Amino acid sequence: MAQTFFDELFKCYFIAFGVLLGGSLIGGVASFATGRPLLTGISQISEGLRIWAIIAAIGGTFDTVYSFERGFLNGETKDLFKQFLLILSAMGGTATGAAIIVWLTGEHISP
């Protein structure tokens, strides 16, 4: 069964959101187990995990690069625009997850 483009948009958003939020929280448990501060560990892990959440959401980089190449060289701007929207959706999911992590940890508050 073929998925519609809007299904793919929502899937990219929530995969990036879940990878960032879940990876940061589970990584925070590992940080706590090794004796580092829990909330600082969660915040640092979420900073490093952002790009990987985007890459995981769009399904790897080679399909995206191929779609961009096809869009530029073959004049298929529809595919180019779709890939741009998928990346933008994944970035939105990552930004939402990062905002929740900042809200939960309070790492943005200076003493």
N, C-alpha and C positions, 0 to 999 in steps of 0.2 A: 504494500500500500504506500503510495507516494505521499510524502508530507508536503504541506503547503509552505510557502515562504514564511508566513507569519508563525507557523509552528516552529520553524527553524530559528526565527528571531527570539521567541520565548525560550526555546531550548538553550540557545547560546547564552542568553541573559542568566538563566538560572543555573546553568552548569558553571559559569564563571563565578557567580555568587556563592554556590555551594563549595567549589574548590577553595576559594579564598577563606570563607568562614570556617568550613570544616577542617581544612589544613592548618589554619592558624590555631584553632582551639585544641586540636589533637597535638599539634606541635608544642603548644603551651604546656600540655601535660608532660611531655618529654622534658621541657625546660624545667618544670617544677621537680621532676624526678632527679634531675642532675644537680639540683641545688641552686638554680638561678631563679630570679624573681618571676613569678607566673605571668603577671600582666605585662611586664616589660618584654618578656619572651614572646607572648602572643602578638604584641605590637610589632616587634622586630621581624617576626616570621611573616606577618601579613605584608610588610613592606617588600620583602624579598619574593613573595609568592605572587604578586600582582601580575607580572608578565606571563608567568606559567599558567595562571588561571585563564588568561585571555587565549593563550595558545591551545590549552586543553579544550576550551569552549568552541573554538572554530575548527577543531578536528585536526590540528597539526598545521604546519606552515606550507607544505608542498602543494596541497590542493588550492590554497589561497593564492600562492604565487602563480600557479598554473592558470587560475581564473583571471588574475590580473594581466598575465601575459596574453591570454586569449582576448581579453577586453581591449588591450592596447593595440595588439598587432592585427587582429581580425576585425576590429571595429565593433565588437559585441559589447556595447556600453551597458546593456541591461545586466549582464553577468558582473561587470565591474562595479556597478552601482549596488547590486545585491551583496557582493562580498564586502563592500564598504559598510553597508548597513549591518551586516553580521558582526563585523569587527567593532563597530560602534555599539551594538547591543551588548557584546561581551565586555567592552570597556565600561558600559553602564552597570552591569552586574558586578564587576570588580569594584567600581567606585562605591556602589551601595554597600557591598560587603566591608570595604575599608572604612566607610563611615560608621557602620555598626560596631566594628572593632574599636575604632577611636572612641565611640560613645561608651562602650563597655569597659574599656581599660582606663580611660581618662588620661592617656599619655600626652594629650595636647595641653593639659593644664600645667602651667609652670608654677613653681612654689613662690 
